């Protein structure tokens, strides 16, 4: 009986965690490169007028304007996108929602 209750509680906990994510499966987008300072680049994903911070972008797709097809899950967490200040130190620019990439390929 204790095992059954524990299993139910764990399933409920993980089920609630999943509700905080939005499925973004089988979508098209474009890679946007943001420079944060000399030698520092951030690769974001623009899709449907929104800009997301992906947790992974394949090396061969890290080109500004690269069209991609991807599957992934948008999360509730955000990452601060940085830009260079006049003295070339990275400073905050804006917040972008994080997206967990499951697969991504060139379109």
C-alpha positions as CSV (number, residue, x, y, z in Angstrom):
1,X,0.0,0.0,0.0
2,X,2.8,2.4,0.9
3,X,4.4,1.7,-2.5
4,X,1.2,2.5,-4.3
5,X,0.8,5.8,-2.4
6,X,4.4,6.7,-3.1
7,X,4.1,5.9,-6.8
8,X,0.9,8.0,-7.0
9,X,2.6,11.0,-5.3
10,X,5.7,10.8,-7.5
11,X,3.5,10.6,-10.6
12,X,1.5,13.6,-9.4
13,X,4.7,15.6,-8.7
14,X,6.2,14.9,-12.1
15,X,2.9,15.5,-13.8
16,X,2.6,19.0,-12.3
17,X,6.2,19.8,-13.4
18,X,5.3,18.9,-17.0
19,X,2.3,21.3,-17.0
20,X,4.8,24.2,-16.8
21,X,6.1,23.5,-20.3
22,X,4.5,24.3,-23.7
23,X,5.0,21.8,-26.5
24,X,6.6,23.5,-29.6
25,X,6.9,20.3,-31.7
26,X,7.5,20.3,-35.5
27,X,7.9,24.0,-35.9
28,X,9.9,26.2,-38.3
29,X,12.2,29.0,-37.2
30,X,15.3,31.0,-37.8
31,X,18.6,31.2,-36.0
32,X,19.4,34.8,-34.7
33,X,23.0,35.5,-33.6
34,X,23.3,38.1,-30.8
35,X,26.9,39.3,-30.0
36,X,27.5,39.8,-26.3
37,X,31.1,40.9,-26.6
38,X,34.1,40.3,-28.8
39,X,34.3,36.5,-29.3
40,X,31.0,35.9,-27.4
41,X,27.9,34.9,-29.4
42,X,24.4,33.8,-28.3
43,X,22.3,31.7,-30.7
44,X,18.6,32.3,-30.4
45,X,15.7,30.8,-32.1
46,X,13.0,33.1,-33.7
47,X,9.7,31.5,-34.5
48,X,6.1,32.9,-34.8
49,X,7.3,36.3,-33.8
50,X,8.9,35.1,-30.6
51,X,12.6,34.8,-29.7
52,X,13.6,31.8,-27.6
53,X,16.9,30.8,-26.0
54,X,17.6,27.2,-27.0
55,X,19.6,24.9,-24.8
56,X,21.3,23.4,-27.9
57,X,22.1,24.5,-31.5
58,X,24.1,22.2,-33.7
59,X,27.4,23.7,-34.8
60,X,26.5,23.6,-38.5
61,X,23.3,25.7,-37.9
62,X,25.0,28.5,-36.0
63,X,24.6,31.1,-38.8
64,X,22.5,34.3,-38.6
65,X,19.3,33.8,-40.6
66,X,19.7,30.0,-40.9
67,X,16.2,28.5,-41.4
68,X,15.6,25.4,-39.3
69,X,12.9,22.9,-38.5
70,X,12.9,21.8,-34.8
71,X,11.0,20.0,-32.1
72,X,11.2,21.0,-28.5
73,X,9.5,22.2,-25.4
74,X,9.3,25.9,-24.3
75,X,9.8,26.2,-20.5
76,X,8.7,28.8,-18.1
77,X,12.3,29.8,-17.3
78,X,14.1,32.6,-19.0
79,X,17.7,33.6,-19.8
80,X,19.1,37.1,-20.0
81,X,20.4,37.9,-23.5
82,X,23.4,40.1,-23.3
83,X,24.8,42.9,-25.5
84,X,28.1,44.7,-25.5
85,X,28.4,48.0,-23.6
86,X,30.6,50.8,-25.1
87,X,33.5,49.4,-23.2
88,X,32.8,45.9,-24.6
89,X,31.6,44.5,-21.3
90,X,28.5,42.3,-21.7
91,X,25.3,44.0,-20.2
92,X,21.7,42.7,-20.0
93,X,19.6,43.4,-23.1
94,X,16.3,41.4,-22.7
95,X,14.9,38.2,-21.4
96,X,14.1,35.2,-23.7
97,X,12.1,32.1,-22.7
98,X,14.2,29.0,-22.7
99,X,13.4,26.1,-25.0
100,X,14.6,22.5,-24.6
101,X,15.6,21.3,-28.2
102,X,14.8,17.7,-28.9
103,X,15.9,17.9,-32.6
104,X,16.9,20.6,-35.0
105,X,17.9,20.5,-38.7
106,X,18.3,22.9,-41.6
107,X,15.3,23.7,-43.6
